[in-house]
């Protein structure tokens, strides 16, 4: 059986998620990237709840490098309002490169610790 691009991505995602887990004291920052938008959410896996959510769509910006930077800053600001300062980064089967890296760096500059 030949694996498609999406099946390869799902395998990478499953492998990463087996190692990365969020808790109430250190939740997981998950990133999803598409052609139309970038979304990021901070999730408490032990309770199964999303604590903070932000997307380029709600910021009215495009899913580019600049949009990813704005998203990282906005997400860090929302997390600070909810008194979240430390997270585990889940790149969600994407390379830590480009828009994903820009989002992570901007979130760090906003005050989140990985």
ZIWOHU-V354657 format. One record per residue. N is the residue number from 1. PSI is psi in degrees with one decimal (999 if undefined). OMEGA is omega as a letter, one per 20 degrees, with the letter a starting at -180 (NA if undefined). D_CENTER is the distance of its C-alpha to the mean C-alpha in Angstrom with 2 decimals. Layout:
n-><N N>
psi-><PSI PSI>
omega-><OMEGA OMEGA>
d_center-><D_CENTER D_CENTER>
This chain:
n-><1 2 3 4 5 6 7 8 9 10 11 12 13 14 15 16 17 18 19 20 21 22 23 24 25 26 27 28 29 30 31 32 33 34 35 36 37 38 39 40 41 42 43 44 45 46 47 48 49 50 51 52 53 54 55 56 57 58 59 60 61 62 63 64 65 66 67 68 69 70 71 72 73 74 75 76 77 78 79 80 81 82 83 84 85 86 87 88 89 90 91 92 93 94 95 96 97 98 99 100 101 102 103 104 105 106 107 108 109 110 111 112 113 114>
psi-><129.4 130.6 136.7 173.0 -41.0 -34.5 -37.5 -42.9 -41.7 -36.4 -43.3 -42.5 -43.8 -39.2 -41.8 -44.2 -22.9 -21.9 -26.7 122.0 137.6 147.1 -179.5 -32.4 -24.5 84.6 171.5 131.9 107.9 136.7 134.8 133.6 130.7 -179.3 -24.7 -28.1 166.6 131.2 149.5 140.7 149.4 121.7 135.5 103.8 -29.3 -35.5 -16.7 34.4 145.6 123.4 -42.2 139.4 140.3 150.4 160.3 -23.8 -43.3 -22.8 -6.2 43.1 165.1 158.3 56.9 -173.6 -43.3 -40.2 -38.6 -37.8 -44.2 -39.9 -42.3 -42.4 -43.4 -40.2 -41.7 -38.6 -45.1 -38.5 -39.5 -36.3 -31.8 8.8 40.3 121.4 -16.7 131.4 166.0 129.0 126.6 105.4 -7.9 47.8 6.9 151.2 145.1 80.6 148.9 -124.2 -35.9 -42.3 -39.9 -41.5 -45.1 -43.7 -40.5 -36.3 -37.3 -43.5 -29.9 -11.0 -3.2 144.5 132.9 999>
omega-><r a r a a r r r r r r a a r r a r a a a r r a r r a a r a a r a r r a a r r r r r a r a a r a a r a a r r r r r r r a r a a r r r r r r r r r r a r r r r r r r r r r a a a r a r a r r r r r a r a r r r r a r r r r r r r r r r NA>
d_center-><31.76 29.73 25.94 24.20 21.12 19.10 20.62 19.72 16.03 16.34 18.18 15.62 12.91 15.55 16.45 13.09 12.68 16.26 15.53 12.29 13.06 12.23 15.34 16.69 17.23 13.95 11.17 8.04 4.53 3.17 2.60 6.33 8.88 12.49 15.66 15.82 12.48 8.78 6.91 4.07 5.72 7.25 9.59 13.00 13.99 17.58 18.16 15.97 14.78 11.87 12.49 10.60 9.40 9.38 9.97 12.15 14.78 15.39 15.53 17.98 16.70 16.38 13.48 14.94 14.37 15.69 13.56 10.32 12.11 13.15 9.82 8.73 12.19 12.24 9.28 11.07 14.28 13.52 12.45 15.69 17.65 16.75 17.68 14.45 14.67 13.34 10.15 9.43 6.64 6.01 6.15 7.66 11.04 10.39 12.32 11.10 12.98 13.37 10.73 7.79 10.06 11.04 7.83 7.73 11.47 11.62 9.67 12.18 14.93 14.19 14.98 12.12 13.22 11.52>
